[in-house]
Amino acid sequence: MTIKNIRELVKTLNPMQSSYVNLNLIEKENGEYLLCVFHMIPGGDKNILQAAAEVAAESSTGTNFQVNTETPFSRKMNALVYQIDQRENLVWIAYPWRLFDRNGNVQNILTYVVGNVLGMKEVSELKLMDVWFPPAMLEQYDGPSYTLDDMRKYLKVYGRPILGTIIKPKMGLTSAEYAEVCYDFWVGGGDFVKNDEPQADQDFCPYEKMVKHVKKAMDMAVKKTGKKKVHSFNVSAADYDTMIERCEMIKNAGFEPGSYAFLIDGMTAGWMAVQTLRRKYPDVFIHFHRAGHGAFTREENPIGYTVLVLSKFARLAGASGIHTGTAGVGKMAGSPKEDIVAAHNILHFKDKGHYFVQSWATIPPGDAETKSLEKKDKDHKVILIDDDWRGIKKCCPIISGGLNPTLLKPFIDVMGGIDFITTMGAGCHAHPDGTRAGATALVQACEAYSKKIDLVKYAKTHKELARAIAFFSKKQPRKLGRLRSG
């Protein structure tokens, strides 16, 4: 790779491009700018600085030519390229956040920074790697309302992950059959059940009947176990009215507050649907399913944005939880570099992303209360209860895709903590003795972890876990070494 002198690169800029470049921008973190880092490969005959300037223009105020209708004020809204790394093909761009809809509109931001620019011929590769939100901007956005902490309080589950499942087969069960599987999982010891992401109002499983049957199944499971349960209903729909109708149907079905969540297919239903649910139902866990995200986020994809970026925007929009991947432990593509960094960034009050350290404080970073919140959060204490003006609340990582009871501990080790919801599908329902035994095996695997007992040793006195180990070990021979607590 030929590394070109910065001064020479600047000389290649035309007047339009020059107005979107400031490599001497000093006060980048003064609260005026949203900051982005892109991986960029120029297209055609453009060099990296020219291409970056074109991206900054298209993603803020400009177009491919300088126009006569500019005003001195409009030029202040220009995005600015403020740093480049030619070796790594990285470009840093600062966006005056006053550009964005002041009503906390996440889709509006994404329309700018990863909108038309992904289709520009001036770039052959363009991927948003990380984003940084200033405190003054964070205050304009909702953030989560009902959080993992609220769910833990409702369930009275502490010191371990929330143990959940996705009903399988994902499609084809009748409403009664679906509710029966929910019941079996809950009675087996599980906490949380979710609709799979395509579930809607199919003729073989009418939505209203499914809701009614799940309510009865939950009531019976709570009575039998003496423990609270949660179900996450997919409310994604063809239009706003139907989505709200489904929410109201669930709300009015007699469920206890806290016992239900609203799942929204955020990538396909859209950010407007996510933010609508957050604003209309602040006392409900808003469950962001990311079906379709791989078109943008897979590590090998040259165009799009990262799992980290998607997850941070979900937190900004007010999702209570979003799927963040299994970090290579499960069946989905992903790695700790991507999935765990994303999980930590949406869970913690302050954490390091790929390029930025993001604090979710809405008060100055040097304020004594900010430092106190950071410390409490690191100590795993609940924060932002009576003082929610001081920051954006946490968003819960939801972990699914190819996990089973034998892989719970390996994932916890990679995650570095237990603050997540795991939703195992076949990992429970494929158990040789059925769903109830699969749920019990998951609970036993969690007990072994909590008691720091070797999984295989614990299984000697817990038959459901023993059967799960025997069954799933045959399916994943290369992962046998992960079974021991070490």
N, C-alpha and C positions, 0 to 999 in steps of 0.2 A: 504494500500500500504506500502510495506517495503522500506524505504529510506536507501540506502546503502552508506557507507562511500566512499568518492571520491577516497581516496588512495587505498582502497580495489578494487574499480572498475578498476582503472588504472592497478593494478597488474594482472587483468584477461586478459589484452590485449596481443595478440601474437605480434611478431616483425613487421609483416606487418601492423596490426592495429595501433600499436604504432606510426608508421611513419605518420599517418593521424590524430593525436591528439596532441594538444598543449593547455592545460588548463591554461597556463601562457602567452598566446599571449597578448602582451601589446599594440602594435601599430596596432590595428584592423582597425582604421579609418585614416590610413596614406596615403590612396590613392592607395594602392597596391591590395586591396581586394574588391570583391563584397561580401556582407554579406547576409546570408539567415537564417531564422528561420523556422524550421520544427516542426510540431507536429508528434511525432513518437511513435509507440508501437512496441517493438521488436517482431520478430518471432522466433519460435523454442526455443532453449535453450540459445539464446543470451541475455545479459543484455543490457541496454540502451546505454552504452558507446561503447560496442562492435558493436552493430548494427549501431550506428552513424558513427563509424570508417569505417565500411563496405560501408555505403552510401557515405561517403566522398571519399573513394577510387574509387568506381564505377563511381562517378560523376566527377572525375577529371582524374588522371593518372593511376589508379590501376585496379586490378582485385582481385579475391578471394585468390590468393597466392602471396607471394613476388616473383618477377622475377629477374633473374640474369642480365637482360639487362638494369636495372636502371642505371642512371648516377647521379653524384652529382647535375647537373643542372636539370634533370627531377624531382628529389625529391623536388626541390624548387617550382615546379608547383603543388605539392600536395595540395589538399583542406585540411583544418584543422578544426577539431572540437575544438571550443574554449570555449564553455560553455554548461552546461546541467541543466535542471530543472526537477528533478525526480518527483516532486509532480504534475506538469502540463504536464509531458511527452514532454518537449520542448528541442530542440537541435539547437545550433547555429553553423553554419559552414561558414568559410571564404574561398573564392575562389580567388586565384591569377587571376586577370582578363586578364593577358597576355595569359592565356589559350585559350581565345576566339578569333575567327576570327577577325582580326584587321580592317576589312572593314565594321564595324557597323552591324554585322549579328546577329539579335535577335534570329532567329531559332537555331543558333549555341549555344547560351547560354542555351536555354531551352533544347536542346539535352543533355547538361551536367546535369543541376541541376534538371530537372524533366523528364529525359529520361528513360534509363534502370532502374534507381533506383526505379521507381514506380512498377516494376515487380519483385523486389528482394524477395526471400523467407526469407531473414534475417529480414524483417519487415512485420508486419501484418497490420499496418496503417502508412501512410506517406503522409503528406500534407504540402506543402510549404505555410506558413502563411504570410510571408512578405519578402521583398527583399530591399537591400540598394545599390544604385549605387554611387561610389565616383566621385567627380568632374572630375578627370583626365580620367575616363572611359566615362563619359557622352559626353565628347568632341569628342569621336570616333563615335558617333551615330547621326542619322539625326534629330530626334525629328520632331514635326509638322512644316510645313511651312505655309500653309494657315489655319488660325485659326478662332475661333468663333468671335474674334474681327474683322477680315476681312469680315466675313459674315454680322456682324452687320453694318459695314460701307457700304457694298453694298446695304443691305436692308433698311438702315437708321432706324433701329430698336434698340432703347436703353431703358433701364429702365424696361425691361420685358423679359420673356423668348421668344425664337423664337417659334412661334406656328405652328406646323406641323401635318401631318397626314400620315398614311400608307393606301394606297388604299385597300379597302375591297369590295367584297371578294378578298382574296389574289391571287386567281387563277380563271380563267374561263371567265374573261372579254376579249372582243376583243380589238384590239389596239384603235379603235375609242371610245369604251365604257370606256376604261381606261382613255383616254384623257378627256372625258366628265366629269368624276368624279374629275379629277385634276382641270379642269376649275371651276366646282361648288365650290370646296373648296377654291380656290384662290379668286373667286369673293365674296365668303362669308366672306373674310377677312383674310384667312390663309396665312402664309408666305412660308411654306416649305412642299413639297410632296416627298415621297420616294417610290420606288419600294419595295414590300415585298421581303424578303430574297430568296425565291425560284424562283422569276421571272427571266426568261431567254429568249430563242428564241423558245417559244412554237408555235405549228402550228396554234392555234386559235388567237395568239397574236404575230405576227412576230416582232422581235426586231426592225428592221429598220423602219417598219411602226409605231410602238409605239413611237420611237424617233421623227419621223416627226410629228405625231399627237400631241404629247406633246408640241413640239415647237410652233405649231400653236395655241394650247389652251393657252399656256403661253403668247404669243403675244396678244391674244384677252383679256386675264385677265388683263395684264398690261395696255392695252389701256383703258379698262373699269374702272379700279380702280385707275390708276395713280400711282401704287406702284409696286416696283420690286418684283419678285418671284424667288424661287429656286426649282429645282427638282434634286433629288438624284437617279441616274441610277445604277442599279446593273450590274457591268461589270464582275462579276465572270464568269469563263468559263472553258472549258475542257483543254485548253492549253494556253500558253503564247500568241501565235499569235492571237488567237480569242479574248482574253482579250484586247489586244492592239487595235485590229481592232474595237472593240466596243467603246473604248475610243476615237479613232480617228473619228469614225462615229458621235459621240456626239459632239466632238470638231468642226467638219466641217459642222454641221447641221445648223449653223447660230445663235446658242445661244450666248448671250452676256457673256463675261467672268465674272464669279461670279454667273451666274444664274444656273449653274449645278454643281453637286458633283458626285464623283465616289464612289459607294457603293461596298465594297468587303466583301464576307463572310470569314472573317479572319481565323476562326477556321477550316473551311473545305477547303478553297482554299489555306490556308497556309500563313506563315509569309513572304515567298519569294514574294508572290503576293502583300501583303501589302506594302513591302518595294520597290518593283518595281514601283508601282503606285506613291509612295511618291517621288521617284527619277526622274521618267519620267515626272511627272505632278506636280511640286512644287507650281503652281498657282491655283490648284484645291483642294477643300475641299475633303479629303480622309475619307470616312465614313466606319468605321469598324463595321460590324454586327457580333455579337458573337454567332450565331446559333451553338449549340453543346457544348457550354461552361459548361452547367450544369453537364455534365459527370465528370468534374473536380472540379467545383467551389461550388456546393451546400453545404451548411453548414454541412449537415449530412453526406456528402461523406467523408470517412476516407482516401481516396487516391486521390491525385491531387494537386490543388493549389486554392487559394482564388480569389474572384472577384478583390480584391486589387492588387494581383500579376499580373493577366491578364491585368488589366487596366494600371498598371505602365509600363508593357512591350509594350503595344500598344502605349503609349506616347513615349517611347524610340524609337520605330520603325518608328514613324512619322505619326501615324494616327491623323487626325484633330479632330476626335470625335469617341467615342465608346459607345455603350449601356452599362449602368451601373446599370440598375434595378430600380424598383419603391419603394424600401425600405419598402415593405409590404403594401403600399397604393394601389397598383394595383393588378393584378391577378397573377403575377409571384412570385415564392419563393424568399425571400430576407428579409433583415432587415436593419435598419439604421446603425447598427454596421458594416455590410458588405458593403451595397450599397453606403451609404453616405460617409463613410470613403474613399472608392474607388473614388467617384466623386470628393471629395475635394483634394485628392492626385494628380489627373491628371489635375485639374483645377488651383491649386495654385502654386506659386513659391516655397513655403515651407510649409509643413504640416506634421502632425503626423499620421503615419500609425498604424498598430496593435502593432508593436514593435520598429520601427525605425522612426526617424524624417528625412524625405527626403527633402533635398534642391536640386533644379534642376539647381543650379548655376554651371557653368563650370570654374569659377574663385574662388579663396579661400573664404571660408565662412566668414572670418573675414574682408574681403576687404570692404572698405567704399561703393563701388558701389553695392556690394551684399546686404548690409544692406539697401541701398536706394531702390533697386529693391523690396526687401521684403516689405518695408513700402508702396511703391506705389501700389503693388499688393493687400495688405490688404485694401488699400483705394479705391480699385476697379478702379485704373487707368490702362490704357493700357501700357504694358511694352515690352521691347525687340523688338523695331521697327528698330532703326538705330544701335543698339548695340547688335545684336542677337548672337554675339560671347560669350556674358556673361552668357548665360543660354539656357536651352531647353524650347521652347515655350509651351504654355498651350494646353491641349487636352480637347475637349468639352464633357461633359456628355450628352448622348442622352437617353431620358427617354421614354420608351414605355412599354405597357403591361397592359391593363385593366383600363387605366385612361379615364376620361370623364370630361366635364367642371366642374362638381360639386367637382371633386377631385383635381383640379389645385391648389387651395390655400392650402389644406392639404399637398400636396407634397412640395410646396414652403416652408411651415413652417418646414417640416422635413429636407428639403435640406438646409435651412438657407440662401437662396439666389435665384436669378433669372437667373444666368448664365448657361443655359442649353437649349437644343432643346427638346421640347416635341412632340412626334409623336403619336397622338391618332388615333386609327383605328375606331373600332365600336363606340368609344366615340363620334365620329362626324357622321359617316355614319348611325348609328342606330337611329339618331334623328327622331322623328315622322314626321317631315316636310322635311326630306331629308338632303343631305350632305351640301348644301349651308346654311341652317338654323343651322346645327350642327357646321359649322365653325363660324358662327356669334355668336352662343351661347358661343363658346370657347373664342372668342374675348371679349364678354361681361363679362364673368367670369374673364378674365384678367383685364378688366377695373375696375371691382368691387374691385379686389385686389389692384390695383394701387391707386384707390381713397379711399381705406380703408372704403368701404361701405359694410355692411352686404349683403351677396350674395342673400338671400331671399328678402331683401328689394330692392336691385337693380333690381331684376327680375320683380318687380311690374310694372316697366316702360319699360321692355325689354322682349318682348314676346318670342323670341327664347330661351333665358335663362330660362324663366319660364317653357316652355315646356320641356326643358332638365331636369330641376330639378324634375318636375312631373314624367317624364319617368324614369330617372335613379334612383330616390329615391325608386321607386317600386322594382327595380332590386337589390338594396343594402340597405335594411332597417337598417342594423346594423351600417351604416355609416352616418345616418341622422345628427348626432351631429356634423359632420365635416363641414356642409354646412355654418355654421355661422362664421363670421370673428372674433368674440370674442374680 
